[in-house]
Amino acid sequence: MDNSHSYKMSTVHRHHETSRKESEDESRLPALEAAYTDILRHLGEDTDREGLLRTPLRAAKAIQFLTKGYHETIDDILNNAIFDEDHDEMVIVKDIDMFSLCEHHMVPFFGKVHIGYIPNKKVVGLSKLARIVEIFSRRLQVQERLTKQIATGISEALQPKGVAVVIEAAHMCMVMRGVQKMNSRTVTSAMLGVYLEDPKTREEFLYLSRRT
Amino acid sequence: MDRSKQNKYSSNEKNDNGDGGSVLNGHFDGMVKRAAGGPQAPGAESAPHRSTSAVMESWKEERTRSLEDNEMSLPSLAAAYTTILRGLGENPQRQGLLKTPWRAATAMQFFTKGYQEKIIDVLNDAIFDEDHDEMVIVKDIDMFSMCEHHLVPIFGRVHIGYLPNKRVLGLSKLARQVHLLYFQERLTKQIAVAITEALQPTGVGVVIEATHMCMVMRGVQKMNSKTVTSTMLGNFREDPKTRDEFLRLIKS
């Protein structure tokens, strides 16, 4: 990522995570395509058969899409959607669908994200919270880190009194292979500020964001 | 392709990808005669007939992958995944990604391990003579596959019903997961054809409902859409009441 922008880069993005520019995607396609062709051949498939002819290209574009969060930073999407508002009650956006790729097996994990925050004179457009989830989830991720990054990202952008993030997800690497547990879900959470300090606030969030 | 004996169950199937789809009435003496393989399989034998100890491959286009093949392909697969990681702008040297190419390669081999298996091996030792001619259904079988267009998972449920004709199949054999790169439509037909060839039942019905991650995670991004495909052979195709009973029983 080019560091010559005038705004301060969010500390929540580590350097390698913003090293990909959207404009580079096109130029990287051939290498990805060749890698996928290799993979198909080494799995014993015939890459000349009709159903597979354009698969390497489609698979390359698909995985670029699934990791497009690398292009995006919080600063990009939040810049003009923070509003001064004299509201200091809890705001919750729940059941945000999330899709990510596990960085250990490169296999999808997906589920729901619930976000709560208590504003401190600044509120954010609601869909921006979902956009923040997109930025961090469309990457090679680990669910624990994803949760923390969403929470820290919101915290840095808004300086609210507190942020809470809960993610409940199914990991295909556990369902489709390995232990093959169909119904297990992984739940992670990150509590910052008043959600960490005050059990009653945390409880209110957990109650309001529960499955209804 | 050897279409000398058309099984009465296969009708009007259009030729897809030249794999023939020809269904032979195998002589069931514990083995099924091998059908001619598809023309695209690299290194496939050109002789359509082998000894009766040959295995049935009428629905496969490739020679099966052995465990040794798996071992030998691993380094190349891992190298390909490392290239992919770099191409995505990631740093393959960071701690979380150090062994990812190997793990991803092994996972991919697992997801396509159907290539290592021959259907006849899976089914063969669980066929029993039984004087039962009522419908047998195994439903809600979890199925995982990969879409051959995007190499992204498909998962869903398979429901299988058949009307035995003196031969029944061990139930868990019906429930073996199928790990192959295929279209859902083709997968549905192949399961039906495999059961038909192994058991010669009076009829078979297979219904698959699946979620395609390539539609959910990318492209149109429709969260809740499901794709349903079905294949009905024999009685299930010809007799609407039988089909109806099957479809009703899998709904509940």
Interface residues (C-beta under 8 A of the other chain):
Chain A: H16 S19 R20 E24 R28 A31 L32 A34 A35 Y36 D38 I39 H42 L43 G44 E45 D46 D48 R49 E50 G51 L52 R54 T55 R58 A59 A60 A62 I63 Q64 F65 L66 T67 Y70 D97 F99 E103 H104 H105 M106 V107 P108 F110 L140 V142 M172 C173 V175 M176 R177 M182
Chain B: N17 G18 Q40 A41 P42 E61 E62 R63 T64 R65 D69 S73 S76 L77 A79 A80 Y81 T83 I84 L85 R86 G87 L88 G89 E90 N91 R94 G96 L97 K99 T100 R103 A104 A105 A107 M108 Q109 F110 F111 T112 Y115 D142 F144 E148 H149 H150 L151 V152 P153 F155 L181 F183 M213 C214 V216 M217 R218 M223
